[in-house]
Amino acid sequence: MTQPPEQHEPGAWRRLDARMLLIHPLETLVRFLPALLAIFVARLGSDGDDRWELVALPAILAFGVLRWATTRYRIGDGQIELRRGLMNKQTTTARLDRVRAVDLTAKVHHRVLGLAKVEISTAGSSHDHLVLDSLGIDAARALRAELLHRAEAVDASVATLPAPTGAPVGDVPADAAGSPEPVDELLLQLDPSWVRYAPLTVTGLAGAAAVLAFVSQVLSRYSEERTAFRDGARWVAGLPWWVDVVVLLAVVSLLAVAGYVLTFWGFRLTRNRRGSLHTRRGLLTSRETSIDATRIRGLRLDEPLGLRLVDARRLKVVTTGLAHEQGGGGAGADWLCPPAPASVVTPLAALIRPDEAAVSGPVVGHGPAARRRRLTRALVPTAVLAVALVVARSVWDWSPAILVLVPLLLAAALALGLDRSRALGHAVTPDHLVTRHGSLDRQRVVLDRPGIIGWTVQQSPFQRRAGVATLVATTAAGAQHYDIVDVPVERAYAVLAAVSPELVREFT
């Protein structure tokens, strides 16, 4: 059961929640457990009766307690300050106007005790963030509001912003005067039927494959002593090949759905009246991420082949300040919408970035030279593989059935090249630069023009011969750069002049 957050004087030092004493010593013990087991095994053959290694147990527990006793943080004078350590003291400070995202994570044992780990990101590097583990969940949310919503206390113009127009989220608190505080706007809430898209993504399939490989490895070792697993394996091996394929797909799909549920269950996206976004998700381990609106630099609409076949999409944010192990990667701090119908994702993107031409409008193709390069890069390696199959069949006397793969591979390569060519394009709107590319993992990036801080025009020898170039837009957010691939050279400079006319002279 959570407790209401304590009231603190401005600039006063604060402690982590005392309930962390039930978590940190155990976590420390788990980390040192392999070393303790190694010492225990090494001492089994010893003749001595003294068990001095058992002293490590209370020492490890004391180390966990020491973390609570020596960790302090405070907010004052326009900065947040974190102090920790006894012998080797460390002090970390960050200006409040540099805070870019606040991430709340609660694993199962945190949730049982009503705690959360708070990660305060202040820059793009994973080293530039402060970690408070653990705070009470209410105190953590109050700290997040204190850090990200502080502009309302210092900027009078914020008070004139209109209230959110969507559905309110949670209870409406009242201030000391009895007037209701503005509530956040609910932009999206997970529909459980969306789990049907889990097996159609590379992320879902990769997670399922990892779980399947781990389980099969464990069972293969266990089967040396238990015949049941060996008998089951023989039975599966005796089935027709197409039955094995169906069973494998069913198992992988179930694992992918399980991963989707664990990651995105309860997902919801909200927005406050300053435009800051907040996501909450997770079944066993819950995660809450808040992103300051001033740090958002655009959106990324992912359209993997599997999702495109069923008219689905997923949405991520292009922002500064998310730690590398969270943002832009599988951990998903940058997710704004899990795999969902395009009829849900596209309007959501237009709601966050109200530029219909950038979000869903047509893009400018890159012409015949780019099409030839897409086809060449798809067909040439496939043709080499086809020749290798023919040669291998002749040399090693393989079954003639192997030659059936040759036309299938060439047809698949042709379809891939044409699809990549159709996907390739860009667009420039008054507020955004749009780039789109890819087939198996197609991406459409809507980048805010003010967020672009530099340009690079790249040409390989083959590109120079074809008269095309890759225009790279550099930004401090997301992947740090976004490419317009194989665009005609004159069009590349036209895009540069349209978006950043003050930089054109640097390229002439």
VONU-964093 format. One record per residue (C-alpha): y, z, x. Coordinates in steps of 0.1 Angstrom, whole numbers, padded with zeros to 4 digits, always signed. Layout:
YZX...
This chain:
+0000+0000+0000+0033-0011+0015+0062+0013+0019+0099+0005+0014+0117-0003+0046+0138+0024+0061+0175+0022+0063+0189+0020+0098+0224+0026+0112+0239-0006+0128+0228-0007+0165+0203+0021+0161+0170+0019+0180+0139+0013+0158+0102+0018+0164+0073-0003+0154+0053+0011+0124+0032+0041+0133+0002+0025+0115-0001+0002+0144-0019+0031+0162-0049+0023+0141-0048-0013+0152-0036-0017+0188-0061+0007+0205-0090-0011+0188-0076-0045+0198-0072-0033+0233-0108-0020+0233-0121-0054+0221-0102-0072+0249-0118-0049+0275-0152-0048+0259-0168-0074+0282-0157-0054+0313-0170-0022+0298-0204-0038+0290-0206-0052+0325-0200-0018+0340-0225-0002+0316-0253-0027+0325-0246-0023+0362-0250+0014+0359-0283+0013+0340-0303+0013+0373-0283+0040+0389-0299+0074+0396-0267+0093+0391-0262+0113+0359-0224+0109+0360-0211+0084+0335-0176+0081+0349-0171+0047+0333-0169+0064+0299-0134+0076+0311-0123+0041+0305-0127+0045+0267-0100+0071+0262-0078+0054+0288-0079+0022+0268-0071+0040+0236-0042+0058+0254-0029+0024+0266-0027+0012+0230-0008+0044+0220+0015+0039+0249+0026+0005+0236+0039+0021+0204+0056+0050+0222+0075+0027+0246+0085-0002+0223+0119-0001+0207+0142-0028+0192+0176-0028+0177+0201-0052+0162+0238-0049+0170+0268-0065+0187+0255-0100+0176+0221-0097+0193+0186-0084+0189+0173-0064+0218+0136-0055+0225+0126-0029+0251+0090-0021+0262+0071-0006+0291+0069+0027+0308+0066+0021+0346+0076-0016+0344+0103-0016+0318+0112-0050+0302+0143-0057+0281+0145-0089+0261+0177-0099+0243+0186-0129+0221+0218-0137+0203+0215-0137+0166+0231-0171+0163+0202-0185+0185+0175-0173+0162+0158-0204+0149+0127-0193+0130+0109-0161+0120+0071-0161+0116+0052-0133+0099+0014-0132+0105-0010-0107+0090-0047-0108+0098-0072-0091+0076-0068-0057+0094-0030-0060+0092-0032-0067+0055-0054-0037+0048-0028-0015+0064+0002-0033+0049+0014-0046+0083+0026-0079+0098+0033-0093+0132+0068-0107+0135+0075-0136+0159+0112-0144+0164+0117-0178+0179+0150-0186+0197+0142-0219+0214+0117-0246+0217+0097-0230+0245+0068-0207+0236+0082-0182+0261+0115-0179+0243+0105-0157+0214+0103-0120+0207+0071-0104+0192+0071-0072+0172+0035-0062+0164+0033-0045+0140+0059-0037+0113+0053-0027+0077+0053-0059+0055+0084-0049+0036+0102-0039+0068+0092-0072+0084+0105-0092+0054+0137-0072+0055+0141-0079+0092+0136-0116+0085+0163-0116+0059+0186-0097+0082+0181-0123+0110+0182-0155+0090+0204-0146+0060+0231-0129+0081+0255-0158+0076+0264-0145+0041+0278-0114+0057+0300-0132+0082+0308-0165+0066+0327-0162+0033+0321-0199+0026+0284-0191+0020+0293-0171-0010+0308-0202-0027+0276-0222-0024+0258-0229-0057+0228-0208-0067+0194-0224-0064+0185-0247-0094+0147-0244-0093+0124-0217-0105+0131-0182-0091+0106-0165-0068+0097-0128-0072+0118-0100-0086+0155-0102-0087+0170-0073-0068+0203-0057-0076+0230-0046-0052+0249-0014-0054+0273-0028-0080+0244-0037-0102+0249-0075-0100+0218-0095-0093+0214-0111-0058+0207-0148-0056+0170-0156-0056+0152-0183-0037+0143-0216-0053+0106-0225-0056+0101-0260-0043+0063-0262-0042+0032-0242-0050-0004-0251-0041-0025-0267-0068-0061-0257-0062-0073-0292-0071-0057-0304-0039-0087-0291-0019-0104-0325-0027-0082-0340+0000-0096-0317+0028-0125-0340+0039-0101-0370+0042-0081-0357+0071-0089-0357+0108-0079-0320+0110-0104-0310+0083-0132-0331+0098-0125-0317+0133-0126-0282+0121-0158-0288+0102-0174-0305+0132-0165-0275+0154-0181-0251+0129-0212-0273+0125-0216-0276+0163-0214-0238+0167-0239-0231+0140-0263-0257+0152-0261-0243+0187-0268-0207+0175-0297-0219+0153-0312-0240+0181-0314-0209+0203-0327-0187+0175-0354-0212+0166-0372-0205+0199-0385-0173+0182-0384-0183+0146-0404-0213+0133-0386-0215+0100-0356-0234+0116-0379-0257+0135-0398-0265+0103-0365-0272+0086-0354-0295+0114-0386-0314+0112-0383-0318+0074-0347-0331+0078-0358-0355+0105-0385-0369+0082-0361-0378+0055-0347-0414+0052-0317-0420+0074-0293-0425+0044-0304-0391+0030-0295-0375+0064-0261-0392+0063-0254-0379+0027-0265-0344+0037-0243-0344+0068-0213-0357+0048-0218-0330+0022-0220-0302+0047-0190-0315+0066-0170-0319+0034-0179-0283+0023-0168-0270+0057-0135-0290+0055-0128-0276+0021-0135-0241+0033-0110-0246+0062-0084-0259+0038-0088-0229+0015-0086-0204+0044-0055-0221+0058-0035-0231+0027-0046-0208-0001-0016-0194-0019+0007-0219-0002+0042-0220-0015+0075-0233-0003+0109-0218-0012+0145-0225-0003+0175-0201-0004+0210-0212-0013+0219-0218+0024+0191-0244+0026+0167-0223+0048+0130-0230+0041+0103-0204+0037+0066-0210+0036+0038-0185+0027+0001-0194+0031-0034-0182+0041-0064-0165+0024-0077-0141+0050-0049-0143+0076-0016-0148+0058+0014-0164+0075+0050-0165+0064+0075-0188+0083+0112-0190+0077+0132-0218+0092+0170-0217+0094+0185-0247+0077+0209-0254+0106+0178-0259+0129+0162-0286+0108+0165-0321+0122+0144-0341+0098+0110-0346+0082+0077-0362+0090+0055-0377+0064+0019-0381+0076-0003-0408+0060-0037-0407+0077-0061-0435+0066-0082-0412+0045-0053-0399+0025-0037-0433+0021-0069-0446+0004-0064-0420-0023-0026-0422-0024-0020-0388-0008+0003-0376+0019+0013-0344+0038+0047-0332+0049+0060-0315+0080+0094-0304+0092+0111-0316+0124+0129-0285+0136+0139-0266+0168+0127-0232+0176+0090-0232+0166+0068-0220+0194+0046-0248+0208+0014-0230+0198+0026-0229+0162+0049-0258+0155+0038-0294+0159+0002-0284+0162-0028-0274+0143-0016-0238+0136+0008-0253+0111+0040-0234+0113+0058-0267+0106+0039-0276+0074+0060-0280+0043+0032-0294+0021-0006-0295+0028-0025-0327+0019-0014-0335-0017-0008-0365-0040+0020-0388-0029+0036-0382-0063+0042-0346-0052+0049-0351-0015+0075-0379-0017+0097-0362-0043+0095-0330-0023+0107-0348+0008+0136-0364-0012+0145-0329-0025+0148-0315+0011+0165-0347+0025+0181-0364-0005+0181-0399+0010+0157-0421-0010+0161-0451+0013+0150-0430+0043+0122-0411+0026+0105-0439+0006+0125-0471+0011+0113-0502+0029+0115-0505+0067+0125-0534+0089+0095-0551+0105+0094-0559+0142+0085-0596+0140+0058-0619+0153+0058-0606+0189+0050-0571+0178+0023-0585+0154+0007-0604+0183+0007-0573+0205-0010-0552+0177-0037-0579+0172-0042-0584+0210-0046-0546+0216-0071-0543+0188-0092-0575+0194-0094-0577+0232-0112-0544+0238-0135-0551+0208-0144-0586+0221-0153-0570+0255-0175-0545+0237-0191-0573+0217-0199-0593+0248-0214-0561+0264-0237-0556+0234-0249-0592+0236-0256-0588+0274-0273-0555+0269-0295-0570+0242-0306-0597+0266-0311-0575+0296-0329-0546+0280-0345-0564+0252-0329-0544+0225-0336-0551+0188-0318-0583+0175-0305-0560+0147-0279-0547+0172-0261-0581+0170-0252-0573+0134-0226-0549+0149-0207-0578+0166-0191-0594+0135-0186-0560+0119-0167-0547+0150-0145-0578+0152-0137-0577+0115-0128-0540+0117-0106-0547+0148-0088-0575+0130-0082-0553+0099-0069-0525+0122-0045-0548+0141-0031-0562+0108-0027-0528+0093-0009-0514+0124+0014-0545+0123+0023-0539+0087+0030-0503+0093+0053-0509+0123+0090-0507+0113+0123-0487+0113+0154-0482+0092+0189-0469+0096+0207-0452+0068+0241-0435+0068+0225-0401+0075+0191-0408+0090+0170-0429+0115+0136-0438+0102+0106-0448+0123+0071-0457+0111+0040-0466+0130+0002-0461+0131-0028-0470+0110-0055-0444+0114-0028-0417+0116+0003-0433+0102+0036-0414+0105+0070-0419+0089+0097-0398+0106+0130-0392+0089+0153-0380+0117+0188-0367+0111+0213-0389+0130+0234-0359+0143+0201-0344+0158+0197-0373+0182+0210-0363+0216+0200-0393+0238+0183-0427+0240+0159-0445+0263+0150-0482+0262+0116-0487+0278+0100-0521+0287+0066-0526+0303+0059-0559+0321+0040-0571+0290+0068-0561+0267+0094-0579+0288+0073-0610+0286+0071-0607+0248+0108-0599+0245+0103-0565+0229+0110-0529+0239+0103-0493+0229+0135-0475+0218+0131-0437+0223+0153-0413+0203+0155-0380+0221+0161-0348+0202+0157-0311+0208+0134-0307+0178+0097-0314+0170+0080-0336+0195+0113-0339+0214+0113-0377+0211+0105-0403+0185+0097-0439+0193+0106-0473+0177+0077-0493+0191+0078-0530+0201+0111-0537+0185+0130-0569+0196+0153-0561+0225+0185-0572+0207+0175-0552+0176+0169-0521+0197+0205-0522+0210+0217-0529+0175+0200-0497+0163+0215-0478+0192+0250-0491+0184+0246-0482+0147+0234-0447+0153+0253-0437+0185+0281-0462+0191+0297-0439+0217+0266-0443+0239+0264-0481+0238+0285-0486+0269+0260-0466+0289+0234-0494+0283+0257-0523+0290
